[in-house]
Amino acid sequence: MLSRLMNFLRACWRPSAERYIHKGSDAAGRQDGLLWYKDTGQHLNGEFSMAVVQANSLLEDQSQIESGSLSLLDSGPYGTFVGVYDGHGGPETSRYINDHLFQHLKGFTSEQQSMSVDVIRKAFQATEDGFLSVVAKQWPMKPQLAAVGSCCLVGVICGGTLYIANLGDSRAVLGRLVKATGDVVAIQLSEEHNASQESVRQEMRSLHPEDPHIVVLKHNVWRVKGLIQVSYFWVNSDQCYISSRAHLILSPLLILCHFTPSKKPPSARYKLIHQAKQLQVPMQPCDDLITQLQTFLILQISRSIGDVYLKKAEFNREPLYVKFRLREPLKRPILSAEPSISVLELQPNDQFLIFASDGLWEHLKNEEAVDIVQNHPRNGSARRLVKAALQEAAKKREMRYSDLKKIDRGVRRHFHDDITVIVVFLDSNLVSRASSVRGPTASIRGGGVNLPAKSLAPCATPMDLGAT
């Protein structure tokens, strides 16, 4: 049994930095292992910094910053658009948003010839409708697309006005200078839709008064409908071992491969620990060169784009896998695609904005993130925040940061989530200009490890994973 365990660990313990280093040009960002970053760039209202670190086998976080015209017309208006899209269940929805949301926004801005809350709301709805159409078209071939979704955080700066729109639990935080003290305080701008918050649970219960299980507390974690979402990671190995009962494990406390470093020696010896110790999970050999392992994530968000099996009854049935489907018929949508939108007139003492997926906020408080940005040079701010989050993740696992960086994508997901950070600095002289004034243009998307399609295993069925 020990030899089997060591074989499995050797398969997982493959330093990623050596395989994915690609410096590239700074204009398009740089890749260093599982980290992509662009330390500095110019947008219409100041400077920006971006960074993305990948944890999942396929990067589920997508992001973009667009600076210039916010419409299809030469007359503008002009401004800066920021988007952070945190996918779950797969990367398809977040990629779709990255390709379509900003274009929808430009189209509706052209129609109204101005930026507004209504423009943003229409852009979100058009993106939701578009992805629903994709799911419907591919339903016979790829029914699992119905169980893929994404959080969606957007910021638009136009004519001195900041619009923040959000679905899910990504977050936007403002760093504002208090002139009386010289301190820069953190102000959270986005409203989150996560079942861990009492206001969200109350909203869900009021929308579903007939369902006493619309939000469920299990193992001190609130879930929407008690749902577990499934993701996969791939291990390249000559011989590895997977659990034949992996697809049956429904405990949110169980991580199939939870690693903590041994004290002696500190290099590469890891021990396998099941957090749900009462489950005795047998290990069996798997001879495939590419092996899929399953991990289960708790569904906590109440709003998203995608997740259509929780919104449309016609997608909560076969051929969607049983493990995704609700046991009872879907009478009304469980999740919503209606964004929370706030509007703020920017002030001269507003210094910067931090847009980030929840992978950052799991490890850093708002004030900690603002302090890091404020107390260091602007160049590399986003990368610095990602590093701080990874250091906290390593600390929680009682391991060294240098060892965490050696763990490859997929396995890395058991230590932290994909993390996306965009820091937008605000130059008050530029922010206050009219929306008709042109300035620097930029169009940058957050990067990740891109692999050839043939190197990725297809989504497995329960039978593929050894269902009994």
KEMARKOL-774188 format. One line per 5 residues: number of its first residue (from 1); their letters; for each residue x, y, z of C-alpha. Coordinates in Angstrom, 3 decimals. Layout:
N
NUM) a) X/Y/Z ~ ...
***
This chain:
468
1) mlsrl) 0.000/0.000/0.000 ~ 2.856/2.384/0.801 ~ 4.453/1.804/-2.591 ~ 1.143/2.519/-4.299 ~ 0.787/5.749/-2.340
6) mnflr) 4.295/6.875/-3.266 ~ 3.641/6.120/-6.945 ~ 0.558/8.293/-6.824 ~ 2.381/11.121/-5.091 ~ 5.235/11.021/-7.590
11) acwrp) 2.655/11.407/-10.348 ~ 1.187/14.468/-8.685 ~ 4.511/15.979/-7.605 ~ 5.754/17.382/-10.887 ~ 7.296/20.858/-10.667
16) saery) 5.179/23.076/-12.881 ~ 7.556/25.981/-13.232 ~ 9.883/24.102/-15.570 ~ 7.105/23.149/-17.970 ~ 5.188/26.367/-18.368
21) ihkgs) 7.768/29.162/-18.297 ~ 7.134/31.487/-21.207 ~ 8.198/35.057/-20.636 ~ 6.843/36.521/-23.860 ~ 6.437/40.244/-24.420
26) daagr) 5.297/42.511/-21.640 ~ 2.638/43.966/-23.936 ~ 0.659/40.724/-23.798 ~ 1.744/39.707/-20.288 ~ 4.224/37.091/-19.121
31) qdgll) 3.911/33.474/-18.017 ~ 5.946/32.044/-15.139 ~ 4.852/28.532/-14.211 ~ 1.170/28.659/-13.313 ~ 1.356/32.450/-12.892
36) wykdt) 0.447/34.890/-15.657 ~ 1.007/38.590/-15.030 ~ 1.174/42.013/-16.589 ~ 2.863/44.248/-14.052 ~ 1.853/47.575/-15.531
41) gqhln) -0.155/49.113/-18.333 ~ -2.014/52.294/-19.218 ~ -5.754/52.727/-19.368 ~ -7.875/55.792/-20.034 ~ -8.014/56.789/-16.360
46) gefsm) -4.533/55.856/-15.132 ~ -2.463/52.695/-14.792 ~ -3.353/49.057/-14.170 ~ -1.765/45.788/-13.072 ~ -3.044/42.229/-13.672
51) avvqa) -2.147/38.754/-12.428 ~ -3.677/35.267/-12.645 ~ -2.508/32.080/-10.960 ~ -3.967/28.771/-12.081 ~ -4.980/25.994/-9.701
56) nslle) -7.510/23.975/-11.721 ~ -6.478/21.616/-14.518 ~ -8.221/23.993/-16.892 ~ -8.155/27.651/-15.881 ~ -11.716/28.508/-14.872
61) dqsqi) -10.991/32.185/-14.129 ~ -11.164/34.547/-17.101 ~ -10.587/38.297/-17.060 ~ -10.140/41.346/-19.233 ~ -9.493/45.078/-19.216
66) esgsl) -10.681/47.216/-22.126 ~ -9.810/50.895/-22.438 ~ -11.053/53.215/-25.146 ~ -14.445/53.370/-26.790 ~ -17.258/51.778/-24.801
71) sllds) -19.537/51.720/-27.850 ~ -19.440/50.777/-31.524 ~ -19.466/54.475/-32.482 ~ -16.435/56.679/-33.036 ~ -18.094/59.319/-30.885
76) gpygt) -17.790/57.146/-27.791 ~ -18.411/57.374/-24.897 ~ -14.884/56.488/-23.812 ~ -13.766/54.843/-20.606 ~ -12.385/51.706/-18.962
81) fvgvy) -14.075/48.307/-18.668 ~ -12.862/45.649/-16.202 ~ -14.186/42.099/-16.023 ~ -13.415/39.172/-13.700 ~ -15.244/35.916/-14.466
86) dghgg) -14.821/33.068/-11.974 ~ -16.090/29.872/-13.565 ~ -17.179/26.678/-11.823 ~ -17.815/23.181/-13.142 ~ -15.564/23.986/-16.104
91) petsr) -14.177/26.954/-18.081 ~ -16.828/27.166/-20.805 ~ -19.092/29.823/-19.247 ~ -16.320/32.160/-18.122 ~ -14.721/31.908/-21.560
96) yindh) -18.043/32.709/-23.188 ~ -18.478/35.789/-20.999 ~ -14.958/36.913/-21.860 ~ -15.818/36.722/-25.560 ~ -19.284/38.292/-25.501
101) lfqhl) -20.139/40.496/-22.508 ~ -18.073/43.547/-23.495 ~ -19.311/43.342/-27.078 ~ -22.908/43.296/-25.854 ~ -22.180/46.293/-23.642
106) kgfts) -20.746/48.228/-26.590 ~ -23.809/47.419/-28.667 ~ -26.306/48.638/-26.062 ~ -24.185/51.731/-25.342 ~ -24.337/52.553/-29.057
111) eqqsm) -28.124/52.276/-29.013 ~ -28.498/54.599/-26.023 ~ -25.434/56.729/-26.918 ~ -24.438/56.750/-23.245 ~ -23.359/54.492/-20.390
116) svdvi) -26.015/53.573/-17.845 ~ -27.221/50.948/-15.391 ~ -29.741/49.835/-18.012 ~ -26.958/49.251/-20.567 ~ -25.045/47.053/-18.140
121) rkafq) -28.121/45.092/-17.118 ~ -29.025/44.436/-20.753 ~ -25.463/43.305/-21.508 ~ -25.594/40.785/-18.651 ~ -28.966/39.438/-19.819
126) atedg) -27.824/39.150/-23.433 ~ -24.774/37.185/-22.284 ~ -26.937/34.874/-20.176 ~ -29.333/34.334/-23.088 ~ -26.448/33.684/-25.451
131) flsvv) -24.906/31.012/-23.266 ~ -28.331/29.410/-22.803 ~ -28.545/29.145/-26.598 ~ -25.148/27.430/-26.707 ~ -26.264/24.918/-24.066
136) akqwp) -29.495/24.220/-25.955 ~ -27.659/23.630/-29.256 ~ -25.093/21.295/-27.692 ~ -27.497/19.566/-25.305 ~ -27.587/16.204/-27.167
141) mkpql) -23.764/16.033/-27.476 ~ -22.550/17.881/-24.383 ~ -25.304/17.894/-21.750 ~ -22.761/18.635/-18.994 ~ -22.567/22.244/-20.282
146) aavgs) -25.880/22.756/-18.482 ~ -24.021/22.328/-15.175 ~ -21.248/24.848/-15.975 ~ -21.516/28.423/-14.738 ~ -19.594/31.515/-13.750
151) cclvg) -19.571/34.434/-11.376 ~ -19.310/37.771/-13.155 ~ -17.817/40.988/-11.749 ~ -17.682/44.095/-13.944 ~ -16.448/47.630/-13.388
156) vicgg) -16.981/50.497/-15.840 ~ -15.376/53.932/-15.451 ~ -16.958/56.547/-17.715 ~ -16.965/60.331/-17.330 ~ -15.964/60.254/-13.665
161) tlyia) -18.651/57.695/-12.787 ~ -17.904/54.162/-11.629 ~ -20.408/51.367/-12.263 ~ -19.977/48.074/-10.392 ~ -22.058/45.054/-11.447
166) nlgds) -21.781/41.635/-9.831 ~ -23.114/38.088/-9.909 ~ -21.652/35.657/-7.361 ~ -18.834/36.174/-4.890 ~ -16.019/37.968/-6.687
171) ravlg) -15.301/41.341/-5.125 ~ -14.388/44.941/-5.946 ~ -12.679/47.054/-3.269 ~ -11.845/50.767/-3.393 ~ -8.790/52.288/-1.759
176) rlvka) -9.729/55.811/-0.638 ~ -7.375/58.345/0.941 ~ -8.549/59.947/4.178 ~ -6.896/63.355/4.044 ~ -7.262/64.030/7.760
181) tgdvv) -5.132/61.029/8.711 ~ -3.255/60.193/5.530 ~ -4.557/56.620/5.704 ~ -5.995/54.737/2.750 ~ -9.119/52.855/3.806
186) aiqls) -10.770/49.867/2.142 ~ -14.350/50.268/0.899 ~ -16.089/47.207/-0.518 ~ -18.139/48.217/-3.553 ~ -19.674/44.944/-4.727
191) eehna) -22.601/43.078/-3.245 ~ -21.852/39.354/-2.995 ~ -24.309/36.546/-3.562 ~ -23.029/33.766/-1.345 ~ -25.102/31.542/0.942
196) sqesv) -22.632/32.170/3.760 ~ -24.262/35.592/4.161 ~ -27.481/35.874/6.143 ~ -28.996/38.404/3.712 ~ -28.550/35.969/0.823
201) rqemr) -30.109/33.110/2.781 ~ -33.086/35.303/3.635 ~ -33.462/36.277/-0.007 ~ -33.369/32.642/-1.126 ~ -35.947/31.626/1.485
206) slhpe) -38.273/34.475/0.527 ~ -38.049/33.500/-3.153 ~ -38.661/29.816/-2.363 ~ -41.038/29.748/0.636 ~ -42.264/26.252/-0.270
211) dphiv) -38.750/24.768/-0.132 ~ -37.339/24.335/3.399 ~ -34.081/23.034/1.908 ~ -33.304/25.880/-0.465 ~ -30.243/26.615/1.692
216) vlkhn) -28.720/23.883/3.833 ~ -26.099/23.998/6.572 ~ -23.838/20.940/6.469 ~ -20.537/20.621/8.315 ~ -20.744/24.339/9.199
221) vwrvk) -20.930/25.328/5.522 ~ -24.019/26.864/3.917 ~ -24.940/25.456/0.502 ~ -27.602/26.239/-2.063 ~ -29.859/23.146/-2.133
226) gliqv) -27.032/21.227/-0.454 ~ -25.488/20.842/-3.892 ~ -22.017/19.549/-4.632 ~ -20.422/20.552/-7.929 ~ -17.917/18.255/-9.578
231) syfwv) -14.608/19.227/-11.140 ~ -11.802/17.152/-12.529 ~ -8.053/17.183/-12.662 ~ -5.680/15.168/-14.778 ~ -2.526/13.355/-13.699
236) nsdqc) 0.031/12.135/-16.222 ~ 1.490/8.931/-14.839 ~ 2.731/5.482/-15.758 ~ 0.927/4.079/-12.745 ~ -1.350/5.853/-10.315
241) yissr) -4.186/4.999/-7.984 ~ -7.650/6.436/-7.786 ~ -10.582/5.724/-5.578 ~ -13.220/3.495/-7.114 ~ -15.762/5.290/-4.922
246) ahlil) -14.670/8.815/-5.849 ~ -17.923/9.655/-7.583 ~ -19.922/8.590/-4.526 ~ -18.164/10.788/-1.994 ~ -20.508/13.620/-1.088
251) splli) -18.912/14.948/2.077 ~ -17.832/18.606/1.688 ~ -15.066/17.919/4.184 ~ -13.477/15.218/2.086 ~ -10.751/16.209/-0.294
256) lchft) -9.701/13.205/-2.324 ~ -6.044/14.169/-2.254 ~ -5.315/16.447/0.670 ~ -1.561/16.830/1.126 ~ 0.404/18.134/4.085
261) pskkp) 4.179/18.150/4.226 ~ 6.012/15.717/6.440 ~ 8.419/17.301/8.888 ~ 11.232/14.915/7.875 ~ 12.526/15.295/5.253
266) psary) 10.953/18.617/4.157 ~ 11.424/18.190/0.398 ~ 8.966/15.928/-1.427 ~ 7.582/13.436/1.096 ~ 3.884/13.901/1.506
271) klihq) 1.311/11.873/3.291 ~ -2.206/11.267/2.082 ~ -4.891/12.347/4.530 ~ -8.638/11.912/4.284 ~ -10.342/14.722/6.153
276) akqlq) -13.444/12.559/6.420 ~ -11.619/9.802/8.264 ~ -14.699/7.708/8.784 ~ -14.698/6.845/5.073 ~ -12.400/3.964/4.206
281) vpmqp) -11.810/4.556/0.505 ~ -10.126/1.649/-1.306 ~ -7.431/2.476/-3.838 ~ -7.162/0.581/-7.110 ~ -4.605/0.760/-9.941
286) cddli) -5.313/2.663/-13.127 ~ -3.056/2.067/-16.113 ~ -4.142/5.026/-18.253 ~ -1.404/7.521/-19.038 ~ -3.909/10.285/-18.428
291) tqlqt) -6.023/9.717/-15.357 ~ -8.964/11.752/-14.201 ~ -9.626/12.444/-10.561 ~ -12.735/14.051/-9.194 ~ -13.080/16.633/-6.474
296) flilq) -16.304/18.070/-5.115 ~ -16.962/21.756/-4.593 ~ -19.820/23.197/-2.598 ~ -22.292/25.370/-4.506 ~ -22.702/28.523/-2.415
301) isrsi) -23.569/31.264/-4.897 ~ -27.140/32.340/-5.537 ~ -26.550/34.256/-8.789 ~ -24.513/33.396/-11.859 ~ -24.358/33.230/-15.608
306) gdvyl) -24.916/29.688/-16.830 ~ -25.834/26.861/-14.415 ~ -28.906/26.480/-16.598 ~ -29.869/23.141/-15.028 ~ -30.752/25.193/-11.944
311) kkaef) -32.750/27.727/-13.979 ~ -34.590/25.778/-16.683 ~ -36.541/22.583/-15.969 ~ -35.860/21.189/-19.445 ~ -32.155/20.880/-18.585
316) nrepl) -32.690/19.136/-15.242 ~ -33.187/15.711/-16.838 ~ -31.476/13.136/-19.005 ~ -29.014/13.128/-20.702 ~ -27.521/15.285/-17.915
321) yvkfr) -25.717/12.980/-15.491 ~ -27.722/11.931/-12.458 ~ -25.101/13.389/-10.098 ~ -25.962/16.895/-11.372 ~ -29.740/16.621/-11.453
326) lrepl) -32.073/17.693/-8.678 ~ -34.178/14.907/-7.224 ~ -37.396/16.922/-7.359 ~ -38.784/18.732/-10.443 ~ -37.588/22.304/-10.929
331) krpil) -40.646/24.523/-10.426 ~ -38.869/27.877/-10.596 ~ -35.279/29.037/-11.158 ~ -33.015/28.445/-8.153 ~ -30.239/30.755/-9.331
336) saeps) -30.626/34.203/-10.872 ~ -28.670/36.107/-13.529 ~ -29.838/39.525/-12.286 ~ -26.709/41.517/-11.303 ~ -26.414/43.810/-8.326
341) isvle) -25.381/47.180/-9.754 ~ -24.083/50.200/-7.849 ~ -23.071/53.651/-9.106 ~ -20.392/55.832/-7.535 ~ -19.150/59.297/-8.473
346) lqpnd) -15.392/59.044/-8.108 ~ -13.653/61.556/-5.860 ~ -10.141/63.055/-6.145 ~ -9.038/61.049/-3.088 ~ -10.058/57.689/-4.622
351) qflif) -6.686/56.053/-5.235 ~ -7.259/52.620/-6.781 ~ -9.668/49.734/-7.303 ~ -8.999/46.038/-6.686 ~ -11.085/43.567/-8.702
356) asdgl) -10.513/39.929/-7.757 ~ -12.103/36.496/-7.786 ~ -12.910/34.899/-4.440 ~ -9.637/32.957/-4.618 ~ -7.923/36.116/-3.357
361) wehlk) -10.481/37.028/-0.705 ~ -10.375/33.532/0.829 ~ -6.900/34.426/2.080 ~ -6.773/38.239/2.335 ~ -9.069/40.730/4.034
366) neeav) -10.073/43.905/2.225 ~ -7.842/46.027/4.449 ~ -4.860/43.722/3.970 ~ -5.164/43.902/0.194 ~ -5.473/47.690/0.207
371) divqn) -2.450/48.030/2.507 ~ -0.325/45.863/0.205 ~ -1.175/47.989/-2.817 ~ -0.779/51.295/-0.986 ~ 2.544/50.490/0.692
376) hprng) 4.399/49.243/-2.395 ~ 5.223/50.546/-5.887 ~ 2.414/50.386/-8.413 ~ 4.407/48.176/-10.755 ~ 3.533/44.534/-10.031
381) sarrl) 0.713/45.309/-7.577 ~ -1.538/42.506/-8.790 ~ 1.271/39.949/-8.768 ~ 2.160/41.051/-5.229 ~ -1.408/40.422/-4.068
386) vkaal) -1.438/36.963/-5.644 ~ 1.829/36.108/-3.903 ~ 0.474/37.274/-0.550 ~ -2.593/35.055/-1.005 ~ -0.451/32.044/-1.938
391) qeaak) 1.766/32.607/1.084 ~ -1.333/32.572/3.284 ~ -2.588/29.407/1.584 ~ 0.756/27.698/2.223 ~ 0.769/28.882/5.836
396) kremr) -2.684/27.390/6.429 ~ -1.391/24.033/5.184 ~ 1.759/24.299/7.310 ~ 3.971/24.161/4.258 ~ 6.522/26.388/2.598
401) ysdlk) 5.540/28.806/-0.160 ~ 8.365/27.455/-2.294 ~ 6.913/23.931/-1.997 ~ 3.402/25.127/-2.867 ~ 4.705/26.633/-6.112
406) kidrg) 6.027/23.223/-7.171 ~ 2.608/21.571/-7.067 ~ 1.083/21.246/-10.505 ~ -2.310/22.418/-11.733 ~ -5.178/20.161/-10.731
411) vrrhf) -3.565/18.951/-7.539 ~ -2.938/22.620/-6.714 ~ -6.725/23.122/-6.493 ~ -6.697/21.360/-3.114 ~ -4.555/24.168/-1.717
416) hddit) -6.147/27.229/-3.317 ~ -8.530/28.263/-6.087 ~ -7.690/29.985/-9.354 ~ -6.891/33.583/-8.401 ~ -7.419/36.609/-10.640
421) vivvf) -6.498/40.149/-9.597 ~ -6.799/43.422/-11.512 ~ -5.634/46.618/-9.805 ~ -6.847/49.807/-11.485 ~ -5.124/53.013/-10.386
426) ldsnl) -7.120/56.242/-10.655 ~ -5.550/59.487/-11.831 ~ -8.005/62.146/-10.668 ~ -7.040/64.480/-13.531 ~ -7.854/61.778/-16.064
431) vsras) -10.950/60.417/-14.288 ~ -12.628/63.820/-14.223 ~ -12.363/64.293/-17.985 ~ -15.494/64.135/-20.114 ~ -16.439/60.746/-21.549
436) svrgp) -15.992/62.185/-25.057 ~ -12.233/62.629/-24.549 ~ -10.116/59.895/-26.112 ~ -7.046/58.459/-24.418 ~ -4.816/55.363/-24.312
441) tasir) -6.463/52.240/-25.693 ~ -5.875/48.789/-24.239 ~ -7.367/45.333/-24.641 ~ -5.790/42.721/-22.368 ~ -7.064/39.317/-21.246
446) gggvn) -5.742/37.424/-18.262 ~ -3.716/34.383/-19.271 ~ -3.088/30.854/-18.103 ~ -1.580/27.549/-19.177 ~ -2.980/26.683/-22.602
451) lpaks) -2.587/23.036/-23.611 ~ -3.235/21.333/-26.956 ~ -6.731/19.892/-27.118 ~ -5.436/16.364/-27.651 ~ -3.626/16.441/-24.289
456) lapca) -6.834/16.913/-22.343 ~ -8.971/13.976/-21.362 ~ -12.680/14.300/-22.166 ~ -15.187/14.736/-19.375 ~ -15.724/11.328/-17.813
461) tpmdl) -19.002/9.626/-17.170 ~ -19.693/7.881/-13.859 ~ -18.866/4.568/-15.559 ~ -15.476/5.940/-16.612 ~ -14.766/6.674/-12.962
466) gat) -15.559/3.164/-11.818 ~ -19.193/3.487/-10.849 ~ -20.726/0.425/-9.270
***
